[in-house]
Amino acid sequence: MKKRKMLSSEAAYIIGIIVLALGTAFMERADFGMSMVVAPAYLFYLKLSQSFAWFSFGMAEYCFQAVLLVIIALFMRRFKTMYLFSFVTAFLYGIILDLMMGAVGRITLEGMAGRIVFFLCGLVLCSFGVALLFHTYIAPEAYELMVKEISAKTGEDITKVKTIYDICSCALAVILSFLFFGFGHFEGVKAGTIFCALINGWTIGKCSSLLESLFDFRDAWDLKRYFA
């Protein structure tokens, strides 16, 4: 059996954020629709950037996630240190996302074939990014944290809660698209969004299995208690 290389969970956290941001930038450039989870923040970005040129996708992400964290705290009826760290994760992700948007924007995109390649690259990169973040104890983004906290509070299966959350997120994105851009013009939620919904779980699972076959994830620092 081939010996697995050691990868610290802290390194997995950093690499995961970078890879996830890069994948999101590729999907945004492809313009086939964002994932259901990201779509609401993306729609706020599209709308607000029309009036405020300085308002970026990354800013929309950590502002929207800050609202979600407030909702989580109200639902749980208490504030955990982990929520603060979750915002730090969202903030770092937002900054890196803006950098990746600028970098990917400089790559030449040729026709429909180029858009498909960009979308598929984005899908795979996002799956690897999420899979890496699954192998770290550091607080995840508010999207994943909300699912985890609701599941723990209600006792419902986390897969069921995740499915319900995705449906609600998709419905919110559709409503925002109608409110911001009218009934005759869809933004954010497109064919690629549906495709992601159907295949995302499978691709993340495959990426996670591949990573576990290549790496032995271990904590480099004893900080897990701060993220409980």
C-alpha positions in Angstrom: 0.0 0.0 0.0 1.3 3.4 -1.0 2.2 5.5 2.1 0.1 8.6 2.5 1.8 12.0 2.9 0.9 14.0 6.0 -1.1 17.2 5.5 -2.0 19.4 8.5 -5.6 20.3 8.9 -4.4 24.0 9.2 -2.8 23.7 5.8 -6.0 22.0 4.4 -7.9 25.1 5.7 -5.8 27.6 3.8 -5.5 25.5 0.6 -9.3 24.8 0.8 -10.2 28.5 1.0 -7.9 29.4 -1.9 -9.1 26.5 -4.1 -12.7 27.2 -3.3 -12.3 30.9 -4.2 -10.6 30.0 -7.5 -13.4 27.6 -8.4 -16.0 30.2 -7.6 -14.3 32.7 -9.8 -14.1 30.2 -12.7 -17.9 29.5 -12.4 -18.7 33.2 -12.3 -16.7 33.8 -15.5 -18.5 30.8 -17.2 -21.9 32.5 -16.5 -23.9 29.3 -16.4 -25.2 30.1 -12.9 -23.6 29.9 -9.5 -24.2 27.1 -6.9 -27.4 27.4 -4.8 -25.4 28.3 -1.7 -23.5 31.2 -3.3 -26.3 32.5 -5.6 -28.0 34.9 -3.0 -24.7 36.7 -2.2 -23.9 36.8 -5.9 -27.2 38.5 -6.7 -26.6 41.1 -4.0 -23.2 41.8 -5.6 -24.7 42.1 -9.1 -27.4 44.6 -7.8 -25.3 46.7 -5.5 -22.3 47.0 -7.8 -24.5 48.8 -10.3 -24.8 51.7 -7.9 -21.5 51.2 -5.9 -18.7 50.2 -8.3 -16.4 49.4 -5.3 -18.8 46.7 -4.0 -17.2 43.4 -4.9 -18.4 39.8 -5.0 -16.1 39.0 -2.0 -17.6 41.8 0.0 -21.1 40.5 -0.8 -20.0 37.1 0.5 -18.8 38.1 3.9 -21.6 40.7 4.4 -24.2 38.1 3.6 -22.5 35.5 5.8 -22.4 38.0 8.7 -26.2 38.3 8.5 -26.4 34.5 8.5 -24.2 34.3 11.6 -26.6 36.7 13.4 -29.5 34.5 12.4 -27.6 31.4 13.7 -26.9 33.2 17.0 -30.6 34.2 17.4 -31.7 30.7 16.5 -29.3 29.1 19.0 -30.0 31.9 21.6 -26.4 32.3 22.3 -23.2 33.5 20.8 -20.2 31.1 20.4 -16.6 32.0 19.8 -16.8 29.7 16.7 -19.2 32.2 15.1 -16.5 34.9 15.2 -14.0 32.5 13.7 -16.6 31.6 11.0 -16.8 35.3 10.0 -13.0 35.4 9.8 -13.2 32.5 7.4 -15.8 34.3 5.4 -13.7 37.5 5.4 -10.5 35.7 4.2 -12.5 33.8 1.5 -14.0 37.1 0.3 -10.6 38.8 0.0 -9.2 35.8 -1.9 -12.3 35.5 -4.1 -11.8 39.1 -5.3 -8.2 38.4 -6.1 -9.1 35.3 -8.0 -11.9 37.1 -9.8 -9.3 39.6 -11.1 -6.9 36.8 -12.1 -9.5 34.6 -13.9 -10.9 37.7 -15.6 -7.5 38.1 -17.4 -7.7 34.6 -18.9 -9.0 34.6 -22.5 -12.4 32.9 -22.8 -13.3 31.6 -26.3 -17.0 30.9 -27.1 -19.3 28.2 -25.6 -16.5 25.6 -25.4 -14.4 27.9 -23.3 -17.3 28.6 -21.0 -18.0 24.9 -20.5 -14.3 24.3 -19.7 -14.4 27.2 -17.2 -17.6 25.9 -15.6 -16.3 22.3 -15.2 -12.9 23.6 -13.8 -14.9 25.7 -11.3 -17.1 22.8 -10.3 -14.1 20.4 -9.7 -12.1 23.1 -7.8 -15.1 24.0 -5.6 -15.6 20.3 -4.8 -11.9 19.9 -3.8 -12.1 23.1 -1.8 -15.1 22.0 0.2 -13.5 18.5 0.6 -10.4 20.1 2.1 -12.4 22.2 4.5 -14.2 19.1 5.7 -10.8 17.9 6.9 -10.1 20.8 9.3 -11.4 21.7 12.7 -11.3 25.5 12.0 -14.7 27.1 11.8 -16.2 26.8 8.3 -18.1 29.5 6.4 -21.6 30.5 7.7 -23.3 28.3 5.0 -21.9 25.1 6.4 -22.0 26.3 10.0 -25.7 27.0 9.8 -26.5 23.5 8.6 -24.4 22.0 11.3 -25.9 24.1 14.1 -29.5 23.6 13.0 -28.9 19.9 12.8 -27.4 19.9 16.3 -30.2 22.0 17.8 -33.2 20.2 16.2 -31.7 16.7 16.2 -32.6 16.3 12.5 -30.2 14.4 10.2 -27.6 16.8 8.8 -28.2 15.6 5.2 -31.9 16.4 5.5 -31.1 19.9 6.9 -28.5 20.5 4.2 -31.1 19.6 1.5 -33.7 21.9 3.1 -31.1 24.7 3.3 -30.1 24.3 -0.3 -33.8 24.5 -1.4 -34.4 27.6 0.7 -31.2 29.2 -0.7 -32.2 28.5 -4.2 -35.7 29.9 -3.6 -34.2 33.0 -2.1 -31.9 33.4 -5.1 -34.9 33.1 -7.5 -36.9 35.7 -5.5 -33.9 38.1 -5.5 -33.4 37.6 -9.2 -37.0 38.6 -9.8 -36.9 41.6 -7.5 -33.6 42.9 -8.8 -33.8 42.2 -12.5 -37.4 41.5 -13.3 -39.3 38.3 -14.3 -38.0 38.2 -17.8 -34.3 38.0 -16.9 -32.7 35.3 -14.7 -29.4 36.0 -13.0 -27.3 33.8 -10.7 -29.7 30.8 -10.9 -29.3 29.1 -14.3 -28.8 25.7 -15.8 -25.4 25.4 -14.1 -27.1 25.9 -10.7 -29.3 22.9 -11.3 -26.4 20.8 -12.6 -24.4 21.7 -9.5 -27.3 20.7 -7.2 -27.5 17.3 -8.9 -23.8 16.4 -8.9 -22.2 18.5 -6.1 -22.7 15.9 -3.4 -21.2 13.1 -5.5 -18.2 15.2 -6.7 -17.4 16.4 -3.2 -17.5 12.8 -1.9 -15.2 11.6 -4.7 -12.8 14.5 -4.0 -12.8 13.7 -0.3 -12.1 10.0 -1.0 -9.2 10.9 -3.3 -7.7 13.3 -0.7 -7.9 10.7 2.0 -6.1 8.2 -0.2 -3.3 10.6 -0.7 -3.0 12.4 2.6 -3.1 11.7 6.3 -4.8 14.7 7.9 -3.4 15.7 11.3 -3.6 18.8 13.5 -0.3 20.7 13.7 -1.5 22.8 16.6 -3.6 22.0 19.6 -6.3 24.7 18.9 -9.4 22.5 18.4 -10.9 23.6 21.8 -11.2 27.2 20.5 -13.5 26.1 17.7 -15.9 24.0 19.8 
